[in-house]
Amino acid sequence: MTEPPTQPTTEPTTDQPVLVLNAGSSSLKYQLVVPESGHVLASGTVERIGEGGGDGGGGPADHAEALQQMQQRLRDDGVDLQAVGLRAVGHRVVHGGPDFSDPVLVDDEVLSRVRDLVPLAPLHNPGAITGIEAAQEAYDVPQVAVFDTAFFSDLPAAAATYALPRDLAREHRLRRYGFHGTSHRYVAGATADLLGRPLADLDQVVLHLGNGCSASAVHGGRAVDTSMGLTPLEGLVMGTRSGDVDPGLHAFLHREAGLSLDEVDELLNKRSGLQGIAGVNDFREVVRRKDAGDDDARLAFDVFVHRLKHYVGAYLAQLGRLDVLVFTAGIGQNSPPVRAAVVEGLGGLGLSVDPERNEARKNEARVISPDGSPVTVAVVPTNEELAIARQAAEVLSRG
């Protein structure tokens, strides 16, 4: 039985780092970061977990062995976790279900409740659980779970509710949960800082565009709508995920193509999206092929942008006004063609970009709309690891 999390015996100092772990089923991303300053001491990824280990070659056998490999890499880089005064381990947990709206110290009860949520996130929560268990064995410091769904836990009922029989929805916890919440929360706050305005005064649409994509409408710092739902499949077109499709598609493919439900689920999650249309899920390659005259890549780009415009317009209607449209994550931060295409034709809504500002390659928060625009368009890099570290430190400060 896991012992309750160890509480710090002295007040942590502001130079003590937090180890942030993002454990997937076959990978472990890590970053050692000081929450207050944002100084990163080390970061990396251990991949191919479960594909060998020991003397059998391949990757580490399990997450415990992955942590050992991570520690060896840190030592090779001159970082000794025993000497840096590790404050806590912060874990990204994708699905917090209806129960978790804030980060929490991990104990047996929390871990049991996260395990109970596996049916809602069978591809994500098991990796987080094994990562937490391995870290509990390895480090005698508090473990903090930070939930990707937390930012959307208090969505208005009209936005969170599926039009399903209420008894069925309650029994199986069926609602729109949303994901990428740690990123959306961080970016909304960083955007307010960029503009020098109180977060409470801003109406924002945040577009988190990576291999996984999501949009959110944020009113005064609170999420009031988001594109992902019960699972991360709903919403925008993504690298390998379809995003929104007709709900009848599952039954149609089962009847007409002979696919099982599991096969349809695998198709929509791993072989659709940009991959399904263009044959490639790397957005840079999609743009390169589009520019070279590839019709499938052009279609993939256009479908991707069409869905983005759809959500931008819908969220403007939900908010009633828009102060700032924000692009973040890999595609959002690094693809000027996408940003230009999303706002093209939306001048009547106050949206436009300055071509020179849009094309500038800078890894910093910046405004890319013309001076005096009715709606600001901005690029704001996300930093989920720093957000997790700061939330973990905040939990410890509350005792």
Sequence and secondary structure as in RCSB ss.txt:
>XXXX:A:sequence
MTEPPTQPTTEPTTDQPVLVLNAGSSSLKYQLVVPESGHVLASGTVERIGEGGGDGGGGPADHAEALQQMQQRLR
DDGVDLQAVGLRAVGHRVVHGGPDFSDPVLVDDEVLSRVRDLVPLAPLHNPGAITGIEAAQEAYDVPQVAVFDTA
FFSDLPAAAATYALPRDLAREHRLRRYGFHGTSHRYVAGATADLLGRPLADLDQVVLHLGNGCSASAVHGGRAVD
TSMGLTPLEGLVMGTRSGDVDPGLHAFLHREAGLSLDEVDELLNKRSGLQGIAGVNDFREVVRRKDAGDDDARLA
FDVFVHRLKHYVGAYLAQLGRLDVLVFTAGIGQNSPPVRAAVVEGLGGLGLSVDPERNEARKNEARVISPDGSPV
TVAVVPTNEELAIARQAAEVLSRG
>XXXX:A:secstr
        SS   TT  EEEEEE SSEEEEEEE TTT  EEEEEEEE TTS  TTS SS SSHHHHHHHHHHHHH
HTT  TTTTT  EEEEEES  TTT SS EE  HHHHHHHHHTGGG TTTHHHHHHHHHHHHHH  S EEEEETTG
GGTT  HHHH  SS HHHHHHHT S   S HHHHHHHHHHHHHHHTS GGG EEEEEEESSSEEEEEEETTEEEE
ES  SSTTSSS  SS   S  TTHHHHHHHHH   HHHHHHHHHHS HHHHHHS   HHHHHHHHHTT HHHHHH
HHHHHHHHHHHHHHHHHHHSS SEEEEEHHHHHH HHHHHHHHTT GGGT    HHHHH   SS EE S TT SS
EEEE    HHHHHHHHHHHHHHT 
